[in-house]
Amino acid sequence: MKNFIILTLAIIILIITSIWQIKYIEETSIFAISDVDYAMNLVQNDNFNGANTHIKELENTWKNMKKMWTIFINHNEIDDIEIALLNFKIYVELNNKDEALLYSEQLKHNLYHISEKQKVKIENVF
């Protein structure tokens, strides 16, 4: 009986932690995507100085997010986000609108993909 109670508690803790992890990844990815959208709008309006400032804020946000994400997410996907963010930053600094928009879309895709991949769905289970 004692083993059953311990096992039940362990399963409950595992489920609660999994739900929290999924919610955390989803909320932080939505927040980061909205930051990327804002920077994209600045680039589209040729406001490269404003976009550059906002990307620095986005980098700080990402550094904070990355601390928790590395626990739950495959490191290759974390690297993909960092590469896209770096390229986005570089092309904004170079005032290259087309390339900056390309990498901002890639960054948004990577963030969205991770969020969707963490959700419990039939296609993610099998």
PAGU-414767 format. One record per residue (C-alpha): residue number from 1; residue in three letters; x, y, z. Coordinates in nm, 4 decimals. Example, Ala and Ser with C-alpha at 12.3 -4.5 7.8 and 13.67 -1.06 7.14 Angstrom:
# residues 2
+-----+------+----------+----------+----------+
!  nr ! rest !        u !        v !        w !
+-----+------+----------+----------+----------+
!   1 !  ALA !   1.2300 !  -0.4500 !   0.7800 !
!   2 !  SER !   1.3670 !  -0.1060 !   0.7140 !
+-----+------+----------+----------+----------+
***
This chain:
# residues 126
+-----+------+----------+----------+----------+
!  nr ! rest !        u !        v !        w !
+-----+------+----------+----------+----------+
!   1 !  MET !   0.0000 !   0.0000 !   0.0000 !
!   2 !  LYS !   0.2855 !   0.2338 !   0.0865 !
!   3 !  ASN !   0.4464 !   0.1745 !  -0.2547 !
!   4 !  PHE !   0.1174 !   0.2496 !  -0.4284 !
!   5 !  ILE !   0.0872 !   0.5855 !  -0.2503 !
!   6 !  ILE !   0.4454 !   0.6792 !  -0.3371 !
!   7 !  LEU !   0.3929 !   0.5776 !  -0.6990 !
!   8 !  THR !   0.0667 !   0.7725 !  -0.7197 !
!   9 !  LEU !   0.2302 !   1.0842 !  -0.5747 !
!  10 !  ALA !   0.5224 !   1.0515 !  -0.8170 !
!  11 !  ILE !   0.2844 !   1.0282 !  -1.1126 !
!  12 !  ILE !   0.0831 !   1.3278 !  -0.9914 !
!  13 !  ILE !   0.4021 !   1.5331 !  -0.9508 !
!  14 !  LEU !   0.5160 !   1.4281 !  -1.2978 !
!  15 !  ILE !   0.1840 !   1.5315 !  -1.4542 !
!  16 !  ILE !   0.1743 !   1.8670 !  -1.2744 !
!  17 !  THR !   0.5335 !   1.9417 !  -1.3722 !
!  18 !  SER !   0.4637 !   1.8497 !  -1.7346 !
!  19 !  ILE !   0.1596 !   2.0756 !  -1.7489 !
!  20 !  TRP !   0.3582 !   2.3623 !  -1.5980 !
!  21 !  GLN !   0.6436 !   2.3071 !  -1.8446 !
!  22 !  ILE !   0.4110 !   2.3102 !  -2.1459 !
!  23 !  LYS !   0.2385 !   2.6249 !  -2.0230 !
!  24 !  TYR !   0.5693 !   2.7978 !  -1.9491 !
!  25 !  ILE !   0.7122 !   2.7205 !  -2.2931 !
!  26 !  GLU !   0.3921 !   2.8367 !  -2.4621 !
!  27 !  GLU !   0.3678 !   3.1646 !  -2.2669 !
!  28 !  THR !   0.7331 !   3.2566 !  -2.3080 !
!  29 !  SER !   0.7332 !   3.1718 !  -2.6788 !
!  30 !  ILE !   0.4249 !   3.3906 !  -2.7348 !
!  31 !  PHE !   0.5989 !   3.6729 !  -2.5492 !
!  32 !  ALA !   0.9161 !   3.6337 !  -2.7571 !
!  33 !  ILE !   0.7198 !   3.6118 !  -3.0827 !
!  34 !  SER !   0.5422 !   3.9385 !  -3.0012 !
!  35 !  ASP !   0.8837 !   4.0998 !  -2.9436 !
!  36 !  VAL !   1.0045 !   3.9695 !  -3.2801 !
!  37 !  ASP !   0.6867 !   4.1010 !  -3.4465 !
!  38 !  TYR !   0.7470 !   4.4445 !  -3.2984 !
!  39 !  ALA !   1.1066 !   4.4485 !  -3.4235 !
!  40 !  MET !   0.9850 !   4.3283 !  -3.7653 !
!  41 !  ASN !   0.7401 !   4.6180 !  -3.7845 !
!  42 !  LEU !   1.0213 !   4.8604 !  -3.7068 !
!  43 !  VAL !   1.2335 !   4.7077 !  -3.9841 !
!  44 !  GLN !   0.9428 !   4.7194 !  -4.2301 !
!  45 !  ASN !   0.9072 !   5.0903 !  -4.1526 !
!  46 !  ASP !   1.2828 !   5.1366 !  -4.2082 !
!  47 !  ASN !   1.3370 !   5.2272 !  -3.8423 !
!  48 !  PHE !   1.6607 !   5.0341 !  -3.8062 !
!  49 !  ASN !   1.7779 !   5.2240 !  -3.4962 !
!  50 !  GLY !   1.4564 !   5.1427 !  -3.3113 !
!  51 !  ALA !   1.4736 !   4.7818 !  -3.4297 !
!  52 !  ASN !   1.8335 !   4.7534 !  -3.3159 !
!  53 !  THR !   1.7400 !   4.8809 !  -2.9689 !
!  54 !  HIS !   1.4462 !   4.6422 !  -2.9496 !
!  55 !  ILE !   1.6572 !   4.3466 !  -3.0624 !
!  56 !  LYS !   1.8958 !   4.4152 !  -2.7739 !
!  57 !  GLU !   1.5975 !   4.3930 !  -2.5388 !
!  58 !  LEU !   1.4910 !   4.0735 !  -2.7170 !
!  59 !  GLU !   1.8389 !   3.9286 !  -2.6611 !
!  60 !  ASN !   1.8080 !   3.9987 !  -2.2878 !
!  61 !  THR !   1.4648 !   3.8356 !  -2.2844 !
!  62 !  TRP !   1.6051 !   3.5353 !  -2.4688 !
!  63 !  LYS !   1.8935 !   3.4994 !  -2.2220 !
!  64 !  ASN !   1.6428 !   3.4754 !  -1.9381 !
!  65 !  MET !   1.4187 !   3.2343 !  -2.1297 !
!  66 !  LYS !   1.7112 !   3.0182 !  -2.2359 !
!  67 !  LYS !   1.7984 !   2.9324 !  -1.8758 !
!  68 !  MET !   1.4731 !   2.7392 !  -1.8343 !
!  69 !  TRP !   1.4317 !   2.6276 !  -2.1937 !
!  70 !  THR !   1.7611 !   2.4389 !  -2.1931 !
!  71 !  ILE !   1.6135 !   2.2088 !  -1.9293 !
!  72 !  PHE !   1.3167 !   2.1097 !  -2.1477 !
!  73 !  ILE !   1.4159 !   2.1683 !  -2.5105 !
!  74 !  ASN !   1.6592 !   1.9924 !  -2.7426 !
!  75 !  HIS !   1.9813 !   2.1938 !  -2.7587 !
!  76 !  ASN !   1.9868 !   2.1842 !  -3.1398 !
!  77 !  GLU !   1.6606 !   2.3771 !  -3.1429 !
!  78 !  ILE !   1.8005 !   2.6276 !  -2.8924 !
!  79 !  ASP !   2.0985 !   2.6722 !  -3.1256 !
!  80 !  ASP !   1.8639 !   2.7321 !  -3.4212 !
!  81 !  ILE !   1.6933 !   3.0114 !  -3.2280 !
!  82 !  GLU !   2.0239 !   3.1692 !  -3.1338 !
!  83 !  ILE !   2.1518 !   3.1552 !  -3.4919 !
!  84 !  ALA !   1.8327 !   3.3136 !  -3.6283 !
!  85 !  LEU !   1.8436 !   3.5838 !  -3.3585 !
!  86 !  LEU !   2.2078 !   3.6577 !  -3.4322 !
!  87 !  ASN !   2.1447 !   3.6798 !  -3.8074 !
!  88 !  PHE !   1.8406 !   3.9008 !  -3.7488 !
!  89 !  LYS !   2.0522 !   4.1327 !  -3.5339 !
!  90 !  ILE !   2.3383 !   4.1444 !  -3.7853 !
!  91 !  TYR !   2.1152 !   4.2266 !  -4.0819 !
!  92 !  VAL !   1.9339 !   4.4976 !  -3.8875 !
!  93 !  GLU !   2.2715 !   4.6494 !  -3.7988 !
!  94 !  LEU !   2.3618 !   4.6368 !  -4.1695 !
!  95 !  ASN !   2.0247 !   4.7964 !  -4.2598 !
!  96 !  ASN !   1.9490 !   4.5016 !  -4.4880 !
!  97 !  LYS !   1.5711 !   4.4946 !  -4.4766 !
!  98 !  ASP !   1.5089 !   4.1803 !  -4.6843 !
!  99 !  GLU !   1.7547 !   3.9578 !  -4.4985 !
! 100 !  ALA !   1.6477 !   4.0968 !  -4.1602 !
! 101 !  LEU !   1.2848 !   4.0146 !  -4.2370 !
! 102 !  LEU !   1.3833 !   3.6684 !  -4.3583 !
! 103 !  TYR !   1.5655 !   3.5846 !  -4.0346 !
! 104 !  SER !   1.2941 !   3.7395 !  -3.8199 !
! 105 !  GLU !   1.0446 !   3.5033 !  -3.9843 !
! 106 !  GLN !   1.2807 !   3.2126 !  -3.9249 !
! 107 !  LEU !   1.3139 !   3.3142 !  -3.5607 !
! 108 !  LYS !   0.9367 !   3.3341 !  -3.5210 !
! 109 !  HIS !   0.8966 !   2.9961 !  -3.6877 !
! 110 !  ASN !   1.1519 !   2.8342 !  -3.4558 !
! 111 !  LEU !   0.9846 !   2.9774 !  -3.1455 !
! 112 !  TYR !   0.6384 !   2.8763 !  -3.2628 !
! 113 !  HIS !   0.7539 !   2.5289 !  -3.3673 !
! 114 !  ILE !   0.9002 !   2.4548 !  -3.0251 !
! 115 !  SER !   0.5834 !   2.5705 !  -2.8537 !
! 116 !  GLU !   0.3681 !   2.3506 !  -3.0761 !
! 117 !  LYS !   0.6003 !   2.0529 !  -3.0419 !
! 118 !  GLN !   0.5742 !   2.0589 !  -2.6638 !
! 119 !  LYS !   0.1959 !   2.0380 !  -2.6609 !
! 120 !  VAL !   0.0333 !   1.7031 !  -2.6003 !
! 121 !  LYS !  -0.1122 !   1.5966 !  -2.9345 !
! 122 !  ILE !  -0.1497 !   1.2631 !  -3.1076 !
! 123 !  GLU !   0.1108 !   1.3530 !  -3.3735 !
! 124 !  ASN !   0.3599 !   1.4542 !  -3.1031 !
! 125 !  VAL !   0.3150 !   1.1277 !  -2.9137 !
! 126 !  PHE !   0.3558 !   0.8849 !  -3.2036 !
+-----+------+----------+----------+----------+
***
